[in-house]
Each structure stands twice: as C-alpha cells, then as structure tokens.
C-alpha cells in the first residue's frame, strides 16, 4: 500500500487538478460572457477533463489503501484582459503542473513505489499533450494578432478542437 509520504503527495496532486478544473471553468465562463462561445466550449471541456484527472488520482489513492481527500475550493481568477491572456495562463499553469508531476515521479523512484510510478506515467504523457496544445493555440493567437476576422474563425475552430483526456 501507499507510504504516508506518497499518499500526501498524491493528495496534493488531487488538489492541483481540482484547482485546474476551477481555473478553466472560470476562464470558460468569462469567455462565454464575452461572446466567445467556441473558446468557452473548449475551456468547459478542459475543465471537465481536469476533474477526471482529479478523480483518477482520488480513486487510485483509495484503491491503494489510502484516503483520497476532496480539497476545499478557492476562488480562481475570474476576469481576464483578453483571450491571449487566458491561453498564456493555461500554458504557464500546465508547465507548473508538469513540474509537480515530475516531482511525483522522482519521489516514487526514491521511495521505490513502482506501482505509483507506473500509474503516474499516464500524467506524464498527458502533460506533454497539454503543453503542446497550449503552445499550439498561443502560436495561432500570435498569428491572428489584432485581426478580428481571424479571431472569429479561431473561436469557431476551438469549439471542436479536442484535447485528449
Ligand atoms: Fe491540465 O492536466 Fe491535469 O492538470
């Protein structure tokens, strides 16, 4: 079963995924209010995916004899300067998440917890994809610049752009 140290670290990650879900939900709501419905749909989906990341961890902790702890909700940022600012937040947040996941990998190896190490590989792969997607979106936004028609198309395209959960 889980060592107390690993259990605590995994519960820390539960909290981080829950916070991610809240961040993206706030971004989705702001975007929707501004009339960016496609971007909002993308961010609502992203928020749901983060909740799934959280659940997956919680269930793993419980299966391994620990106790997955549901964290308190903190209010995320609810207002944003523009769409660029949103996706810059997304990228820097995902980079932060990746570094936390890497710390977990390190800890598993140090503690010789190969089961959790194996489990956490899913998150390692997921973070590569999430960072790639955020960079891809930011590149597109840079290309669009101040072009309103470009932003219109971008918004429409994002309604169907899938990030994998
Ligand atoms: Fe964004 O992948 Fe979980 O946090």
Backbone and ligand atoms as CSV (ligand in chain L), in Angstrom:
chain,resi,resn,atom,element,x,y,z
A,1,UNK,N,N,0.837,-1.223,0.000
A,1,UNK,CA,C,0.000,0.000,0.000
A,1,UNK,C,C,0.863,1.261,0.000
A,2,UNK,N,N,0.207,2.395,-0.018
A,2,UNK,CA,C,0.927,3.669,-0.161
A,2,UNK,C,C,1.667,4.060,1.115
A,3,UNK,N,N,2.843,4.619,0.951
A,3,UNK,CA,C,3.523,5.204,2.116
A,3,UNK,C,C,2.820,6.534,2.419
A,4,UNK,N,N,2.853,6.958,3.686
A,4,UNK,CA,C,2.209,8.242,4.023
A,4,UNK,C,C,2.743,9.397,3.176
A,5,UNK,N,N,4.021,9.338,2.858
A,5,UNK,CA,C,4.636,10.406,2.063
A,5,UNK,C,C,4.041,10.475,0.650
A,6,UNK,N,N,3.913,9.308,0.029
A,6,UNK,CA,C,3.352,9.248,-1.330
A,6,UNK,C,C,1.864,9.619,-1.280
A,7,UNK,N,N,1.171,9.136,-0.274
A,7,UNK,CA,C,-0.261,9.445,-0.154
A,7,UNK,C,C,-0.459,10.962,-0.061
A,8,UNK,N,N,0.357,11.609,0.742
A,8,UNK,CA,C,0.253,13.059,0.911
A,8,UNK,C,C,0.536,13.779,-0.411
A,9,UNK,N,N,1.570,13.309,-1.089
A,9,UNK,CA,C,1.932,13.943,-2.370
A,9,UNK,C,C,0.829,13.743,-3.410
A,10,UNK,N,N,0.235,12.553,-3.430
A,10,UNK,CA,C,-0.854,12.290,-4.385
A,10,UNK,C,C,-2.073,13.149,-4.055
A,11,UNK,N,N,-2.340,13.309,-2.765
A,11,UNK,CA,C,-3.458,14.181,-2.390
A,11,UNK,C,C,-3.164,15.645,-2.755
A,12,UNK,N,N,-1.901,16.021,-2.705
A,12,UNK,CA,C,-1.507,17.357,-3.171
A,12,UNK,C,C,-1.824,17.518,-4.654
A,13,UNK,N,N,-1.609,16.451,-5.395
A,13,UNK,CA,C,-1.903,16.493,-6.825
A,13,UNK,C,C,-3.409,16.500,-7.071
A,14,UNK,N,N,-4.168,15.816,-6.224
A,14,UNK,CA,C,-5.639,15.869,-6.303
A,14,UNK,C,C,-6.066,17.340,-6.222
A,15,UNK,N,N,-5.483,18.039,-5.281
A,15,UNK,CA,C,-5.828,19.448,-5.078
A,15,UNK,C,C,-5.471,20.286,-6.300
A,16,UNK,N,N,-4.316,19.991,-6.865
A,16,UNK,CA,C,-3.885,20.749,-8.035
A,16,UNK,C,C,-4.806,20.531,-9.232
A,17,UNK,N,N,-5.232,19.300,-9.440
A,17,UNK,CA,C,-6.135,19.013,-10.565
A,17,UNK,C,C,-7.499,19.665,-10.329
A,18,UNK,N,N,-7.945,19.664,-9.089
A,18,UNK,CA,C,-9.218,20.314,-8.759
A,18,UNK,C,C,-9.102,21.821,-9.009
A,19,UNK,N,N,-7.966,22.398,-8.632
A,19,UNK,CA,C,-7.745,23.828,-8.871
A,19,UNK,C,C,-7.704,24.107,-10.375
A,20,UNK,N,N,-7.066,23.218,-11.138
A,20,UNK,CA,C,-7.013,23.382,-12.600
A,20,UNK,C,C,-8.430,23.427,-13.161
A,21,UNK,N,N,-9.261,22.511,-12.679
A,21,UNK,CA,C,-10.634,22.446,-13.161
A,21,UNK,C,C,-11.365,23.767,-12.885
A,22,UNK,N,N,-11.139,24.307,-11.705
A,22,UNK,CA,C,-11.753,25.594,-11.345
A,22,UNK,C,C,-11.223,26.740,-12.209
A,23,UNK,N,N,-9.904,26.765,-12.447
A,23,UNK,CA,C,-9.311,27.823,-13.292
A,23,UNK,C,C,-9.973,27.838,-14.653
A,24,UNK,N,N,-10.055,26.642,-15.250
A,24,UNK,CA,C,-10.565,26.579,-16.617
A,24,UNK,C,C,-12.065,26.859,-16.666
A,25,UNK,N,N,-12.733,26.513,-15.602
A,25,UNK,CA,C,-14.166,26.813,-15.536
A,25,UNK,C,C,-14.379,28.326,-15.499
A,26,UNK,N,N,-13.559,29.033,-14.724
A,26,UNK,CA,C,-13.662,30.493,-14.640
A,26,UNK,C,C,-13.323,31.134,-15.992
A,27,UNK,N,N,-12.321,30.582,-16.667
A,27,UNK,CA,C,-11.948,31.097,-17.996
A,27,UNK,C,C,-13.078,30.853,-18.997
A,28,UNK,N,N,-13.704,29.685,-18.897
A,28,UNK,CA,C,-14.815,29.347,-19.796
A,28,UNK,C,C,-15.970,30.319,-19.594
A,29,UNK,N,N,-16.285,30.577,-18.353
A,29,UNK,CA,C,-17.412,31.452,-18.054
A,29,UNK,C,C,-17.152,32.874,-18.553
A,30,UNK,N,N,-15.935,33.365,-18.316
A,30,UNK,CA,C,-15.586,34.718,-18.803
A,30,UNK,C,C,-15.690,34.785,-20.326
A,31,UNK,N,N,-15.146,33.763,-20.991
A,31,UNK,CA,C,-15.156,33.749,-22.461
A,31,UNK,C,C,-16.584,33.727,-22.993
A,32,UNK,N,N,-17.428,32.964,-22.324
A,32,UNK,CA,C,-18.824,32.866,-22.760
A,32,UNK,C,C,-19.522,34.218,-22.630
A,33,UNK,N,N,-19.272,34.881,-21.517
A,33,UNK,CA,C,-19.882,36.194,-21.283
A,33,UNK,C,C,-19.416,37.213,-22.336
A,34,UNK,N,N,-18.151,37.061,-22.776
A,34,UNK,CA,C,-17.618,37.979,-23.787
A,34,UNK,C,C,-18.113,37.639,-25.200
A,35,UNK,N,N,-18.827,36.533,-25.334
A,35,UNK,CA,C,-19.353,36.152,-26.643
A,35,UNK,C,C,-18.470,35.181,-27.415
A,36,UNK,N,N,-17.385,34.715,-26.785
A,36,UNK,CA,C,-16.521,33.735,-27.452
A,36,UNK,C,C,-17.028,32.332,-27.126
A,37,UNK,N,N,-18.049,31.913,-27.846
A,37,UNK,CA,C,-18.705,30.655,-27.483
A,37,UNK,C,C,-17.873,29.417,-27.782
A,38,UNK,N,N,-17.104,29.463,-28.864
A,38,UNK,CA,C,-16.262,28.314,-29.212
A,38,UNK,C,C,-15.153,28.126,-28.188
A,39,UNK,N,N,-14.508,29.234,-27.838
A,39,UNK,CA,C,-13.446,29.193,-26.832
A,39,UNK,C,C,-14.027,28.710,-25.504
A,40,UNK,N,N,-15.208,29.205,-25.181
A,40,UNK,CA,C,-15.868,28.787,-23.940
A,40,UNK,C,C,-16.109,27.272,-23.943
A,41,UNK,N,N,-16.597,26.754,-25.044
A,41,UNK,CA,C,-16.850,25.296,-25.119
A,41,UNK,C,C,-15.575,24.505,-24.899
A,42,UNK,N,N,-14.502,24.983,-25.536
A,42,UNK,CA,C,-13.204,24.319,-25.380
A,42,UNK,C,C,-12.774,24.317,-23.908
A,43,UNK,N,N,-12.933,25.462,-23.262
A,43,UNK,CA,C,-12.493,25.591,-21.863
A,43,UNK,C,C,-13.406,24.825,-20.899
A,44,UNK,N,N,-14.692,24.770,-21.204
A,44,UNK,CA,C,-15.592,23.938,-20.381
A,44,UNK,C,C,-15.167,22.466,-20.463
A,45,UNK,N,N,-14.838,22.028,-21.670
A,45,UNK,CA,C,-14.390,20.631,-21.826
A,45,UNK,C,C,-13.092,20.399,-21.059
A,46,UNK,N,N,-12.200,21.380,-21.173
A,46,UNK,CA,C,-10.916,21.280,-20.483
A,46,UNK,C,C,-11.123,21.186,-18.965
A,47,UNK,N,N,-12.048,21.973,-18.465
A,47,UNK,CA,C,-12.361,21.942,-17.038
A,47,UNK,C,C,-12.855,20.544,-16.633
A,48,UNK,N,N,-13.728,19.966,-17.464
A,48,UNK,CA,C,-14.235,18.608,-17.190
A,48,UNK,C,C,-13.093,17.593,-17.174
A,49,UNK,N,N,-12.156,17.757,-18.104
A,49,UNK,CA,C,-11.024,16.821,-18.165
A,49,UNK,C,C,-10.186,16.884,-16.889
A,50,UNK,N,N,-10.013,18.092,-16.384
A,50,UNK,CA,C,-9.223,18.238,-15.152
A,50,UNK,C,C,-9.924,17.549,-13.978
A,51,UNK,N,N,-11.243,17.611,-13.983
A,51,UNK,CA,C,-11.972,16.906,-12.937
A,51,UNK,C,C,-11.742,15.401,-13.054
A,52,UNK,N,N,-11.685,14.909,-14.279
A,52,UNK,CA,C,-11.404,13.489,-14.495
A,52,UNK,C,C,-9.994,13.144,-14.004
A,53,UNK,N,N,-9.035,14.046,-14.261
A,53,UNK,CA,C,-7.666,13.824,-13.750
A,53,UNK,C,C,-7.681,13.718,-12.224
A,54,UNK,N,N,-8.489,14.579,-11.614
A,54,UNK,CA,C,-8.592,14.595,-10.150
A,54,UNK,C,C,-9.194,13.277,-9.645
A,55,UNK,N,N,-10.299,12.858,-10.275
A,55,UNK,CA,C,-10.983,11.623,-9.873
A,55,UNK,C,C,-10.106,10.386,-10.001
A,56,UNK,N,N,-9.360,10.358,-11.096
A,56,UNK,CA,C,-8.472,9.220,-11.368
A,56,UNK,C,C,-7.447,9.067,-10.232
A,57,UNK,N,N,-6.925,10.187,-9.761
A,57,UNK,CA,C,-5.967,10.175,-8.647
A,57,UNK,C,C,-6.638,9.736,-7.344
A,58,UNK,N,N,-7.798,10.336,-7.107
A,58,UNK,CA,C,-8.547,10.039,-5.877
A,58,UNK,C,C,-8.836,8.537,-5.769
A,59,UNK,N,N,-9.289,7.964,-6.870
A,59,UNK,CA,C,-9.632,6.542,-6.876
A,59,UNK,C,C,-8.402,5.665,-6.729
A,60,UNK,N,N,-7.307,6.099,-7.343
A,60,UNK,CA,C,-6.062,5.339,-7.208
A,60,UNK,C,C,-5.609,5.311,-5.746
A,61,UNK,N,N,-5.661,6.458,-5.102
A,61,UNK,CA,C,-5.261,6.541,-3.682
A,61,UNK,C,C,-6.099,5.567,-2.854
A,62,UNK,N,N,-7.410,5.585,-3.078
A,62,UNK,CA,C,-8.313,4.698,-2.318
A,62,UNK,C,C,-8.053,3.221,-2.609
A,63,UNK,N,N,-7.820,2.907,-3.888
A,63,UNK,CA,C,-7.538,1.511,-4.264
A,63,UNK,C,C,-6.273,0.993,-3.604
A,64,UNK,N,N,-5.342,1.902,-3.366
A,64,UNK,CA,C,-4.047,1.508,-2.778
A,64,UNK,C,C,-4.064,1.572,-1.251
A,65,UNK,N,N,-5.232,1.682,-0.676
A,65,UNK,CA,C,-5.343,1.650,0.785
A,65,UNK,C,C,-5.208,2.994,1.472
A,66,UNK,N,N,-5.146,4.065,0.691
A,66,UNK,CA,C,-5.077,5.406,1.271
A,66,UNK,C,C,-6.450,6.043,1.330
A,67,UNK,N,N,-6.467,7.337,1.549
A,67,UNK,CA,C,-7.723,8.088,1.572
A,67,UNK,C,C,-7.578,9.325,0.686
A,68,UNK,N,N,-8.297,9.291,-0.424
A,68,UNK,CA,C,-8.320,10.447,-1.325
A,68,UNK,C,C,-9.130,11.560,-0.691
A,69,UNK,N,N,-8.487,12.711,-0.543
A,69,UNK,CA,C,-9.125,13.824,0.177
A,69,UNK,C,C,-9.653,14.870,-0.813
A,70,UNK,N,N,-10.940,15.171,-0.694
A,70,UNK,CA,C,-11.544,16.209,-1.537
A,70,UNK,C,C,-11.129,17.568,-0.978
A,71,UNK,N,N,-10.464,18.382,-1.781
A,71,UNK,CA,C,-9.945,19.657,-1.270
A,71,UNK,C,C,-11.005,20.759,-1.235
A,72,UNK,N,N,-10.725,21.798,-0.469
A,72,UNK,CA,C,-11.594,22.981,-0.446
A,72,UNK,C,C,-11.454,23.745,-1.757
A,73,UNK,N,N,-12.488,24.489,-2.084
A,73,UNK,CA,C,-12.447,25.307,-3.304
A,73,UNK,C,C,-11.913,26.702,-2.986
A,74,UNK,N,N,-10.950,27.147,-3.795
A,74,UNK,CA,C,-10.502,28.539,-3.690
A,74,UNK,C,C,-11.007,29.253,-4.930
A,75,UNK,N,N,-11.359,30.522,-4.762
A,75,UNK,CA,C,-11.838,31.233,-5.950
A,75,UNK,C,C,-10.679,31.505,-6.907
A,76,UNK,N,N,-10.831,31.065,-8.148
A,76,UNK,CA,C,-9.782,31.360,-9.124
A,76,UNK,C,C,-9.937,32.777,-9.670
A,77,UNK,N,N,-8.993,33.219,-10.495
A,77,UNK,CA,C,-9.144,34.483,-11.220
A,77,UNK,C,C,-10.391,34.385,-12.100
A,78,UNK,N,N,-11.236,35.397,-12.052
A,78,UNK,CA,C,-12.491,35.302,-12.813
A,78,UNK,C,C,-12.566,36.302,-13.968
A,79,UNK,N,N,-11.638,37.277,-13.982
A,79,UNK,CA,C,-11.639,38.260,-15.071
A,79,UNK,C,C,-10.298,38.238,-15.781
A,80,UNK,N,N,-10.336,38.437,-17.073
A,80,UNK,CA,C,-9.119,38.353,-17.873
A,80,UNK,C,C,-9.032,39.528,-18.834
A,81,UNK,N,N,-7.784,39.853,-19.201
A,81,UNK,CA,C,-7.570,41.011,-20.080
A,81,UNK,C,C,-8.107,40.718,-21.481
A,82,UNK,N,N,-7.766,39.565,-21.977
A,82,UNK,CA,C,-8.190,39.154,-23.320
A,82,UNK,C,C,-7.944,37.651,-23.487
A,83,UNK,N,N,-8.235,37.174,-24.688
A,83,UNK,CA,C,-8.101,35.736,-24.961
A,83,UNK,C,C,-6.637,35.289,-24.868
A,84,UNK,N,N,-5.731,36.137,-25.342
A,84,UNK,CA,C,-4.308,35.796,-25.235
A,84,UNK,C,C,-3.901,35.553,-23.793
A,85,UNK,N,N,-4.375,36.446,-22.923
A,85,UNK,CA,C,-4.016,36.329,-21.503
A,85,UNK,C,C,-4.500,34.994,-20.960
A,86,UNK,N,N,-5.671,34.564,-21.392
A,86,UNK,CA,C,-6.208,33.281,-20.939
A,86,UNK,C,C,-5.277,32.136,-21.317
A,87,UNK,N,N,-4.873,32.106,-22.579
A,87,UNK,CA,C,-4.068,30.957,-23.006
A,87,UNK,C,C,-2.626,31.040,-22.509
A,88,UNK,N,N,-2.166,32.259,-22.198
A,88,UNK,CA,C,-0.859,32.364,-21.531
A,88,UNK,C,C,-0.947,31.764,-20.121
A,89,UNK,N,N,-2.073,32.031,-19.438
A,89,UNK,CA,C,-2.311,31.420,-18.125
A,89,UNK,C,C,-2.360,29.898,-18.243
A,90,UNK,N,N,-3.055,29.426,-19.273
A,90,UNK,CA,C,-3.190,27.977,-19.461
A,90,UNK,C,C,-1.799,27.348,-19.599
A,91,UNK,N,N,-0.974,27.930,-20.475
A,91,UNK,CA,C,0.354,27.349,-20.695
A,91,UNK,C,C,1.193,27.390,-19.425
A,92,UNK,N,N,1.225,28.535,-18.755
A,92,UNK,CA,C,2.096,28.589,-17.567
A,92,UNK,C,C,1.567,27.672,-16.470
A,93,UNK,N,N,0.243,27.527,-16.394
A,93,UNK,CA,C,-0.310,26.605,-15.406
A,93,UNK,C,C,0.062,25.157,-15.730
A,94,UNK,N,N,-0.043,24.800,-16.995
A,94,UNK,CA,C,0.283,23.415,-17.370
A,94,UNK,C,C,1.769,23.119,-17.162
A,95,UNK,N,N,2.622,24.120,-17.373
A,95,UNK,CA,C,4.057,23.931,-17.112
A,95,UNK,C,C,4.280,23.668,-15.622
A,96,UNK,N,N,3.548,24.397,-14.804
A,96,UNK,CA,C,3.626,24.189,-13.355
A,96,UNK,C,C,3.156,22.776,-12.971
A,97,UNK,N,N,2.037,22.362,-13.569
A,97,UNK,CA,C,1.514,21.011,-13.296
A,97,UNK,C,C,2.552,19.958,-13.698
A,98,UNK,N,N,3.157,20.146,-14.868
A,98,UNK,CA,C,4.175,19.188,-15.327
A,98,UNK,C,C,5.317,19.080,-14.332
A,99,UNK,N,N,5.741,20.210,-13.782
A,99,UNK,CA,C,6.869,20.143,-12.844
A,99,UNK,C,C,6.449,19.420,-11.559
A,100,UNK,N,N,5.196,19.564,-11.161
A,100,UNK,CA,C,4.698,18.823,-9.992
A,100,UNK,C,C,4.629,17.324,-10.279
A,101,UNK,N,N,4.194,16.986,-11.474
A,101,UNK,CA,C,4.131,15.569,-11.870
A,101,UNK,C,C,5.545,14.971,-11.873
A,102,UNK,N,N,6.497,15.736,-12.381
A,102,UNK,CA,C,7.885,15.246,-12.393
A,102,UNK,C,C,8.411,15.022,-10.980
A,103,UNK,N,N,8.024,15.889,-10.063
A,103,UNK,CA,C,8.435,15.707,-8.658
A,103,UNK,C,C,7.868,14.403,-8.104
A,104,UNK,N,N,6.609,14.124,-8.482
A,104,UNK,CA,C,5.979,12.869,-8.039
A,104,UNK,C,C,6.728,11.647,-8.580
A,105,UNK,N,N,7.120,11.731,-9.837
A,105,UNK,CA,C,7.869,10.632,-10.461
A,105,UNK,C,C,9.152,10.388,-9.672
A,106,UNK,N,N,9.848,11.462,-9.383
A,106,UNK,CA,C,11.088,11.418,-8.614
A,106,UNK,C,C,10.881,10.769,-7.247
A,107,UNK,N,N,9.822,11.208,-6.581
A,107,UNK,CA,C,9.517,10.697,-5.245
A,107,UNK,C,C,9.220,9.193,-5.296
A,108,UNK,N,N,8.468,8.766,-6.305
A,108,UNK,CA,C,8.143,7.341,-6.446
A,108,UNK,C,C,9.412,6.512,-6.598
A,109,UNK,N,N,10.347,7.027,-7.359
A,109,UNK,CA,C,11.595,6.280,-7.560
A,109,UNK,C,C,12.395,6.225,-6.261
A,110,UNK,N,N,12.469,7.362,-5.582
A,110,UNK,CA,C,13.199,7.400,-4.306
A,110,UNK,C,C,12.602,6.459,-3.274
A,111,UNK,N,N,11.262,6.375,-3.278
A,111,UNK,CA,C,10.555,5.525,-2.305
A,111,UNK,C,C,10.399,4.085,-2.806
A,112,UNK,N,N,10.892,3.836,-3.996
A,112,UNK,CA,C,10.743,2.532,-4.656
A,112,UNK,C,C,9.271,2.093,-4.745
A,113,UNK,N,N,8.408,3.051,-5.006
A,113,UNK,CA,C,6.977,2.754,-5.205
A,113,UNK,C,C,6.740,2.651,-6.710
A,114,UNK,N,N,6.968,1.463,-7.246
A,114,UNK,CA,C,6.903,1.287,-8.699
A,114,UNK,C,C,5.471,1.234,-9.212
A,115,UNK,N,N,4.543,0.864,-8.368
A,115,UNK,CA,C,3.128,0.840,-8.771
A,115,UNK,C,C,2.641,2.262,-9.037
A,116,UNK,N,N,2.932,3.157,-8.083
A,116,UNK,CA,C,2.516,4.551,-8.278
A,116,UNK,C,C,3.309,5.176,-9.422
A,117,UNK,N,N,4.561,4.793,-9.528
A,117,UNK,CA,C,5.391,5.291,-10.631
A,117,UNK,C,C,4.739,4.943,-11.965
A,118,UNK,N,N,4.277,3.712,-12.068
A,118,UNK,CA,C,3.611,3.255,-13.286
A,118,UNK,C,C,2.314,4.034,-13.528
A,119,UNK,N,N,1.551,4.213,-12.478
A,119,UNK,CA,C,0.288,4.953,-12.569
A,119,UNK,C,C,0.518,6.391,-13.058
A,120,UNK,N,N,1.550,6.994,-12.522
A,120,UNK,CA,C,1.783,8.416,-12.791
A,120,UNK,C,C,2.276,8.676,-14.226
A,121,UNK,N,N,2.721,7.618,-14.897
A,121,UNK,CA,C,3.171,7.788,-16.288
A,121,UNK,C,C,2.052,8.318,-17.187
A,122,UNK,N,N,0.827,7.966,-16.872
A,122,UNK,CA,C,-0.312,8.477,-17.655
A,122,UNK,C,C,-0.318,10.004,-17.615
A,123,UNK,N,N,-0.009,10.548,-16.445
A,123,UNK,CA,C,0.006,12.010,-16.272
A,123,UNK,C,C,1.204,12.641,-16.978
A,124,UNK,N,N,2.299,11.920,-16.997
A,124,UNK,CA,C,3.490,12.420,-17.705
A,124,UNK,C,C,3.136,12.618,-19.185
A,125,UNK,N,N,2.514,11.603,-19.765
A,125,UNK,CA,C,2.123,11.659,-21.174
A,125,UNK,C,C,1.087,12.749,-21.403
A,126,UNK,N,N,0.135,12.827,-20.508
A,126,UNK,CA,C,-0.931,13.825,-20.612
A,126,UNK,C,C,-0.354,15.244,-20.596
A,127,UNK,N,N,0.638,15.483,-19.748
A,127,UNK,CA,C,1.211,16.828,-19.648
A,127,UNK,C,C,1.929,17.227,-20.926
A,128,UNK,N,N,2.567,16.272,-21.588
A,128,UNK,CA,C,3.224,16.587,-22.869
A,128,UNK,C,C,2.169,17.099,-23.839
A,129,UNK,N,N,1.045,16.398,-23.885
A,129,UNK,CA,C,-0.046,16.767,-24.782
A,129,UNK,C,C,-0.653,18.128,-24.405
A,130,UNK,N,N,-0.860,18.359,-23.128
A,130,UNK,CA,C,-1.495,19.609,-22.696
A,130,UNK,C,C,-0.605,20.817,-22.993
A,131,UNK,N,N,0.691,20.655,-22.756
A,131,UNK,CA,C,1.616,21.754,-23.061
A,131,UNK,C,C,1.678,22.003,-24.565
A,132,UNK,N,N,1.715,20.922,-25.318
A,132,UNK,CA,C,1.766,21.046,-26.779
A,132,UNK,C,C,0.537,21.813,-27.282
A,133,UNK,N,N,-0.611,21.430,-26.776
A,133,UNK,CA,C,-1.859,22.054,-27.202
A,133,UNK,C,C,-1.883,23.543,-26.840
A,134,UNK,N,N,-1.458,23.877,-25.636
A,134,UNK,CA,C,-1.461,25.283,-25.215
A,134,UNK,C,C,-0.501,26.110,-26.087
A,135,UNK,N,N,0.660,25.535,-26.418
A,135,UNK,CA,C,1.619,26.249,-27.283
A,135,UNK,C,C,1.055,26.427,-28.684
A,136,UNK,N,N,0.402,25.394,-29.164
A,136,UNK,CA,C,-0.214,25.429,-30.498
A,136,UNK,C,C,-1.262,26.552,-30.560
A,137,UNK,N,N,-2.079,26.649,-29.542
A,137,UNK,CA,C,-3.120,27.676,-29.503
A,137,UNK,C,C,-2.489,29.067,-29.425
A,138,UNK,N,N,-1.463,29.227,-28.599
A,138,UNK,CA,C,-0.797,30.530,-28.477
A,138,UNK,C,C,-0.134,30.947,-29.795
A,139,UNK,N,N,0.440,29.989,-30.507
A,139,UNK,CA,C,1.036,30.290,-31.822
A,139,UNK,C,C,-0.024,30.827,-32.769
A,140,UNK,N,N,-1.188,30.183,-32.749
A,140,UNK,CA,C,-2.292,30.630,-33.609
A,140,UNK,C,C,-2.705,32.047,-33.242
A,141,UNK,N,N,-2.816,32.305,-31.950
A,141,UNK,CA,C,-3.239,33.634,-31.495
A,141,UNK,C,C,-2.218,34.702,-31.890
A,142,UNK,N,N,-0.943,34.354,-31.871
A,142,UNK,CA,C,0.099,35.300,-32.303
A,142,UNK,C,C,-0.068,35.629,-33.777
A,143,UNK,N,N,-0.386,34.607,-34.568
A,143,UNK,CA,C,-0.599,34.816,-35.998
A,143,UNK,C,C,-1.789,35.737,-36.241
A,144,UNK,N,N,-2.819,35.564,-35.461
A,144,UNK,CA,C,-4.052,36.334,-35.628
A,144,UNK,C,C,-3.835,37.796,-35.246
A,145,UNK,N,N,-3.076,38.033,-34.189
A,145,UNK,CA,C,-2.808,39.400,-33.741
A,145,UNK,C,C,-4.088,40.164,-33.479
A,146,UNK,N,N,-4.261,41.290,-34.124
A,146,UNK,CA,C,-5.430,42.147,-33.890
A,146,UNK,C,C,-6.542,41.892,-34.912
A,147,UNK,N,N,-6.358,40.868,-35.741
A,147,UNK,CA,C,-7.305,40.594,-36.822
A,147,UNK,C,C,-8.619,40.005,-36.279
A,148,UNK,N,N,-9.660,40.813,-36.330
A,148,UNK,CA,C,-10.967,40.412,-35.770
A,148,UNK,C,C,-11.564,39.202,-36.496
A,149,UNK,N,N,-11.407,39.187,-37.825
A,149,UNK,CA,C,-11.946,38.064,-38.601
A,149,UNK,C,C,-11.206,36.783,-38.235
A,150,UNK,N,N,-9.911,36.917,-38.008
A,150,UNK,CA,C,-9.097,35.763,-37.597
A,150,UNK,C,C,-9.558,35.225,-36.261
A,151,UNK,N,N,-9.865,36.116,-35.349
A,151,UNK,CA,C,-10.312,35.706,-34.012
A,151,UNK,C,C,-11.683,35.021,-34.099
A,152,UNK,N,N,-12.499,35.521,-35.013
A,152,UNK,CA,C,-13.825,34.914,-35.226
A,152,UNK,C,C,-13.675,33.452,-35.656
A,153,UNK,N,N,-12.772,33.218,-36.592
A,153,UNK,CA,C,-12.551,31.854,-37.099
A,153,UNK,C,C,-11.913,30.980,-36.017
A,154,UNK,N,N,-10.985,31.580,-35.303
A,154,UNK,CA,C,-10.320,30.865,-34.200
A,154,UNK,C,C,-11.356,30.389,-33.180
A,155,UNK,N,N,-12.262,31.295,-32.835
A,155,UNK,CA,C,-13.312,30.951,-31.867
A,155,UNK,C,C,-14.161,29.793,-32.381
A,156,UNK,N,N,-14.513,29.862,-33.654
A,156,UNK,CA,C,-15.331,28.801,-34.253
A,156,UNK,C,C,-14.568,27.465,-34.234
A,157,UNK,N,N,-13.277,27.509,-34.589
A,157,UNK,CA,C,-12.473,26.279,-34.642
A,157,UNK,C,C,-12.296,25.650,-33.259
A,158,UNK,N,N,-12.203,26.478,-32.255
A,158,UNK,CA,C,-11.953,25.942,-30.912
A,158,UNK,C,C,-13.144,25.159,-30.357
A,159,UNK,N,N,-14.325,25.430,-30.898
A,159,UNK,CA,C,-15.499,24.705,-30.404
A,159,UNK,C,C,-15.354,23.207,-30.652
A,160,UNK,N,N,-14.573,22.838,-31.681
A,160,UNK,CA,C,-14.431,21.416,-31.997
A,160,UNK,C,C,-13.028,20.872,-31.729
A,161,UNK,N,N,-12.100,21.759,-31.334
A,161,UNK,CA,C,-10.732,21.289,-31.083
A,161,UNK,C,C,-10.706,20.424,-29.824
A,162,UNK,N,N,-10.229,19.214,-29.969
A,162,UNK,CA,C,-10.224,18.277,-28.838
A,162,UNK,C,C,-8.852,18.238,-28.188
A,163,UNK,N,N,-8.864,18.343,-26.879
A,163,UNK,CA,C,-7.663,17.928,-26.161
A,163,UNK,C,C,-8.022,16.555,-25.620
A,164,UNK,N,N,-7.061,15.666,-25.595
A,164,UNK,CA,C,-7.383,14.302,-25.143
A,164,UNK,C,C,-7.361,14.258,-23.612
A,165,UNK,N,N,-8.292,13.551,-23.050
A,165,UNK,CA,C,-8.252,13.374,-21.586
A,165,UNK,C,C,-7.621,12.042,-21.316
L,1,LIG,FE1,FE,-4.122,20.102,-17.418
L,1,LIG,O1,O,-3.721,18.319,-16.983
L,1,LIG,FE2,FE,-4.395,17.929,-15.332
L,1,LIG,O2,O,-3.780,19.446,-14.521
